[in-house]
Amino acid sequence: MSETLTSRVGEIITREDEQQLLDTVQKWLDRDVRDNVLELEHADDYPHEMVEQMKDLGLFGATIGQEYGGMGLPAGTYAKIVTAVSEVWMSLSGIFNSHLIMSAAVERFGTEEQKRTFLPRFATGELRGALALTEPNCGTDLQAIRTRAVLDGDDYIINGTNTWISNGIEGGCVALLVKTDPDAQPRHKGTSLFI
């Protein structure tokens, strides 16, 4: 009997399936990525062709549940993929990794309507997520953000500045971190993500 791995959403894969996936990713890295890294990095070009290949490999849906069209991989399997990609080209892993951080937020905390609207398109890579978490005066201290969202009738008015938005140019959907309750204690309790 084959050893199995279970993801956080309850999906099961065998060690053999995991190894086959890792082998496929490694073959792709060796065949299509490794020899092109320096040229793309020096030219500061976005790797559009590699992104299309990552879509074909299912990497944009790696941790998204199968019910939404993703692979629903366990964290350990996903970490092995990120490690393999990062060993060849660190920047490439950031394209799908930041996307999947946003996807996880939608899958865990989003409404059913948000899940149905976004997750299937995230899983295929048709729609890629971006993260707007960093502000010029706060660095990576997310509790110190100054961007505010204030309820105005049925809408929120958002006011603030972001910088270093992960996947900001190529992402089609942005998760924006804002303060909705500046007086909350502890401070992280007063933050929300807007899509």
C-alpha positions in Angstrom: 0.0 0.0 0.0 1.3 3.5 -0.9 1.9 6.1 1.7 -0.5 9.1 1.3 -0.3 12.8 2.1 -3.3 14.9 3.1 -3.7 18.6 2.4 -5.2 21.2 4.7 -8.4 20.9 2.7 -8.5 17.1 3.1 -7.3 16.1 -0.4 -5.1 13.1 -0.6 -2.2 12.3 -2.9 0.2 9.4 -2.9 4.0 9.7 -2.5 4.2 8.3 -6.0 1.9 11.1 -7.3 4.0 13.7 -5.4 7.2 12.4 -6.9 5.8 12.3 -10.4 4.7 16.0 -10.0 8.1 17.0 -8.7 9.8 15.2 -11.5 7.6 17.0 -14.1 8.4 20.3 -12.5 12.2 19.5 -12.5 12.1 18.4 -16.1 10.4 21.7 -17.0 13.0 23.7 -15.1 15.9 21.9 -16.7 14.4 22.1 -20.2 12.8 25.6 -20.4 14.0 27.7 -17.5 17.5 27.1 -16.4 19.3 28.3 -19.6 17.1 31.4 -19.9 17.4 32.8 -16.4 20.4 35.1 -16.9 19.1 36.6 -20.2 15.7 37.3 -18.7 17.1 38.6 -15.4 19.5 41.0 -17.1 16.9 42.2 -19.5 14.4 42.7 -16.7 11.8 40.9 -18.8 8.7 39.4 -17.4 8.8 35.6 -18.3 5.4 35.5 -20.2 6.2 32.2 -21.9 7.2 30.6 -18.6 4.0 31.9 -16.9 2.0 30.1 -19.6 4.0 26.9 -18.9 3.3 27.3 -15.2 -0.4 27.5 -16.0 -0.1 24.3 -18.0 1.7 22.6 -15.1 -1.1 23.7 -12.7 1.2 25.7 -10.5 -1.3 28.6 -10.1 -3.7 26.2 -8.6 -1.2 24.1 -6.6 -2.8 24.7 -3.1 -6.3 25.7 -4.2 -8.8 23.0 -3.4 -9.9 20.5 -6.1 -13.5 21.6 -5.7 -12.4 25.0 -7.2 -10.2 23.4 -9.9 -6.9 23.4 -8.1 -4.7 20.6 -7.1 -5.2 21.0 -3.4 -1.6 20.0 -2.6 -0.3 19.4 0.9 2.0 22.2 2.2 5.0 19.9 2.2 4.5 19.1 -1.5 4.0 22.7 -2.3 7.2 23.7 -0.4 9.2 21.2 -2.4 7.9 22.7 -5.6 8.8 26.3 -4.4 12.2 25.0 -3.4 12.9 23.4 -6.8 11.8 26.5 -8.7 13.7 28.9 -6.4 16.9 26.9 -6.8 16.8 27.6 -10.5 15.2 31.2 -10.4 14.0 32.7 -7.2 12.0 35.4 -9.0 9.9 32.9 -10.9 8.6 31.3 -7.6 7.4 34.7 -6.5 5.0 34.9 -9.4 2.9 31.9 -8.3 3.7 32.0 -4.6 2.3 35.5 -4.0 -0.7 34.6 -6.2 -1.3 31.6 -4.0 -1.1 33.6 -0.8 -3.9 35.7 -2.1 -5.8 32.6 -3.2 -5.5 31.1 0.3 -6.9 34.2 1.9 -10.0 34.0 -0.4 -10.3 30.3 0.1 -10.1 30.6 3.9 -11.9 33.9 4.6 -13.8 34.8 1.5 -17.6 34.6 1.1 -19.0 31.7 -0.9 -19.6 34.1 -3.8 -16.0 35.3 -3.7 -14.8 31.7 -3.7 -17.0 30.8 -6.7 -16.0 34.0 -8.6 -12.3 34.0 -8.0 -10.9 30.5 -7.1 -11.6 28.7 -10.4 -10.0 31.5 -12.3 -7.1 31.7 -9.9 -6.6 27.9 -10.2 -6.1 28.1 -14.0 -3.9 31.2 -13.8 -6.5 33.0 -16.0 -6.7 35.6 -13.2 -3.5 36.1 -11.1 -3.5 37.6 -7.7 -1.3 40.5 -6.5 -0.6 41.5 -2.9 -0.7 45.2 -1.8 0.7 45.0 1.8 3.7 47.3 1.9 3.6 51.1 2.5 6.5 53.6 2.1 6.6 54.5 5.8 5.9 51.1 7.3 8.1 48.7 5.5 7.0 45.1 6.3 5.4 46.0 9.7 1.8 45.2 8.6 0.4 46.4 11.9 1.7 49.9 11.2 -0.1 50.4 7.9 -1.8 53.7 7.4 -4.1 53.0 4.5 -7.7 53.3 5.8 -11.0 52.0 4.7 -14.0 54.0 6.0 -17.6 52.8 5.6 -19.6 55.4 3.6 -23.2 54.1 3.3 -22.9 50.7 1.5 -19.4 51.4 0.2 -15.9 51.8 1.6 -13.7 54.8 0.8 -10.1 53.7 0.8 -7.3 56.2 1.2 -3.6 55.4 1.4 -0.4 54.6 -0.5 1.2 51.3 -1.3 4.6 50.3 -2.8 6.2 47.1 -3.9 3.0 45.4 -4.9 3.8 41.7 -5.5 2.5 40.8 -9.0 1.3 44.4 -9.3 1.9 44.8 -13.0 0.7 41.4 -14.2 -1.8 40.5 -11.5 -5.4 41.0 -12.5 -6.8 41.0 -9.0 -5.3 42.8 -5.9 -5.6 42.0 -2.2 -5.2 45.3 -0.4 -4.5 45.4 3.3 -6.2 48.3 5.1 -7.0 49.5 8.5 -10.8 49.4 9.2 -10.5 49.9 13.0 -7.4 52.1 13.9 -8.2 51.8 17.6 -8.3 48.0 17.7 -6.1 46.1 20.2 -4.1 44.2 19.4 -3.4 46.3 16.3 -3.7 43.4 13.8 -7.4 43.0 14.8 -8.3 46.2 13.0 -7.0 45.2 9.6 -9.0 43.8 6.6 -8.1 42.6 3.1 -10.1 44.1 0.3 -10.2 42.4 -3.1 
